[in-house]
Amino acid sequence: MARLELHEDRLFPSDPATRAIARRLYAGVRGLPIISPHGHTDPAWFAENAPFPDPAALLITPDHYVFRMLYSQGIPLEALGVPGLPGTEGAPVETDPRKVWRLFAAHYHLFHGTPSRLWHDWVYSEVFGLTETLSEATADLYYDAIATQLRQDDFRPRALFDRFNIALIATTEDPLDPLVHHARLQRDGWGRKVITTFRPDNVLDPEYEGFAANVAQLGAITGCDTTTYQGYLDALIDRRAYFKRHGATATDHGHPTATTADLPRAEAEALFARVLAGQGSPQDAEIFRGQLLTEMARMSLEDGLVMQLHPGSSRNHNAQVFARFGRDKGADIPMRTDYVTALHPLLSRHGNDPRFSLIVFTLDESTYARELAPLAGHYPALKLGPAWWFHDSPEGMRRFRENTTETAGFYNTVGFNDDTRAFLSIPARHDVARRMDCAFLARLVAEHRMLEDDAHQVAQDLAYNLVKAAYKLGEPRA
């Protein structure tokens, strides 16, 4: 059996002198608290603080990075314990978590060289203390060791939160969510450790399933007449305020493109009437989403919520998987994305106002140097989100710094966020980001392009200070 060992110099430069600089920089940031300002962990975990059920339910079934790779090799999602939507027919869903775990372990070799392998190996070694590499032969050893530890109080969500030195996690909820778990967290004194984020896609996107019903429910919740455009906007303002009372400091928008619009009021009202009645064209839906991004920016100026935009994913590309299993099942695919033209209406209206903060992400790396870095290097309101999703990897992080720093610098970026449902991998992901940033800075120092003292400060800013400032988090409690 192969030993599971995490090399202390992993991800650092191979050149000895540059590696020594990276080690020194990393030593100054490795112990900093983790701020996770954008993610998809379940707030119920922290509110209820119940033990995680089993290794498969925790580490495999909810992780689209895992099951998309296995699905690509012909393994059915049902075999991984992923349930289908009510009323759909398909293969029987595996309900034995040990069998799911064995299947994963037998195919663990598929993850060689991937960030998922880095994250999982960190979890197995650092969280569970395992010393043999996961394989078909060690599957039961792993399962039993992890299952035993998950039953202990030290492995409940709140204990792990503190053990991981997490200062803050932001979850993501839609406007129709009653936020009962966040209310409980506030009562328990955890309201500044676990906060919510306002994600209104299901009431802003006319092509989202159930859009009209969602808008009607939004009206019922708020008491606003959402059959009118003004009433609809008032309802959104009301829910933003509700989310702020439950800790939100940001909104989050996952639109297909970065299109924004700034229509005259009469045109916006007529467009809203068409899309609400289900009479809008795909172009109408695109313009409406763009108009609402500009409306959201205006609301951000009023209530102070930071705005996040991460476009460029063809959601649910596999129609059969979407019909059987629903959203977020590993079939979202990056697309070409325009930012210069698409963001112009919004930036013309609000981009020069330093009170407004827009954090933009991309899955189209070709836009880093050509579009996003120049935009962020000019507009006071615009900042760049980190390498994200498919590019949340050592190579993706390196490309991000290489392509954006020369034009946007470090201080028009916002540090790192993990954007994950996989709670136990959060420290691993932040560790990878800190190591890669230290490696990049070490090269600048070795090439005499930066003083090492300055690099130490930048490393700390990238790991902690920039994210705290960008998301208006004040001083999160560790």
C-alpha positions, 0 to 999 in steps of 0.5 A: 500500500502506498503511503499518504504523505503531503509534502511540505513543499507541495506547489512551491517552485522547484528552483531552490532559491525561489522555493526558499522565498515561497516557504518564508512567505507561506510561513507568514500566512498559513495560520491566518483565519479563513474567510469563506465569503462565497460558498454553498455549504448547508446552513442547517449543518451549523444551525443543527450541529448534528453529526454528518451521516456517513462518509459517502453522504459527506464526501461523494454524493453532494460533490459535483467535482467528484461525480462528474468525473465518475459519470464521464467514465460511464458510472451512473449517478444512481450508483453514487447515491444521487437521487433522481427528481420525484416522478422520474424513472431511472436505475435504482439509486444505491442506498448503501453508503459503503457500496458508494464509497467502494465504487469511488475508491476503486476509481480514485485513480481518475483524479490523479493530477486534479485539484480534487485529488489535492483536496481529498488527500488533504482531508484524509490526512489532516482531518481524519489522520489516515496514512495509506492512499485511498484505493480499492484495497483500502476502501473499507479501512477508510470508510470505517475510520471516517465513519467512526470519527464522524460519530464523535463530537469533535467532528460535528460541524461547529467543532470542525468550523472552529478546528479549521480556524474559520472566521466566517462562512457565507452560504447562498440562499434564494429570495424565497428562502425563509432563512430559518437556519440563519435565524437559529444561528443568530439566536445561538450567537453564531450569526456573525460566523455563518451569514447568508448571501442573496441569490435572486436568479430564480426571480430574475431569470425568466428562463428559470423554471417556475419563474412566474410562480416564483415572482408570485410567491415573492409578492406573497412573502413581501406583501408587494404587488409583483404583477407590476414592475414597481411592486416587483422591484419593491419586493426585491428591496424588501427581501434584500433588507430581510437578508441583510438582517440575517447577516448578508453583505453581498448578492450573487448572480449566476447569469448566462452572460454578463449582459447588462441593460439600462432601459427607459422606465416604460420599456422596462415595464413593458418588458416585465409584463411580457416575461411575466406573462410567459410571452417573452422571447429568448432575447427578451429574457436576456435583456430583462436579466441585464436590466435587473443587474442594473437595478440590483446595482442601484439597490446596492448603492442604497443598501450597501450590499456587494454585488457578485456576477459570475456569468459564462456557464452553459447550465445543465448542458446535459438535457437527460441528466437535467431531466432526471436529476435537476440542477447542479449535477456536473453538466455546467460547461464554460462558454465564451463571454464578453465583458467590455460591451456587456457591462458597459450599460451598468458601468456607465451608470454606476461604475464610477461610484466608489460606494458601489462594489461589483465583483466579477468572475469568469470561466473564460480565461481569454478575457483576463488580460484582454477585458477584465484586468483593464476594466478593473484597472480603471473603474473604481466600482469593479474588482476581480473575483479569483480563479473560479470553478473549473479554474480553481486549481494550481494552474488556474490560479497561476494563470489568473495572477500572470494575466491580471496583475500587470494591468489590475495589480493585486489590489483590484482583486478580492483574495480567494473564495472557495465556492464549495458545498464540500465543507471539509475541503475548505481549508484545503482549498484555501491552503492551495490558494495561499501556496500558489500566491506565495509561489507567484510572489516568490518569483517576483522577489527572486527576479528582483521585481518586488522586495520580500518585505512587500511580498509578505504584506501582499501575501497577507492581504491576498490571504485575509485582508482583501476579502474582508474589505471587499465583502464589507465584513468588518472584523469577523469573529474567529 
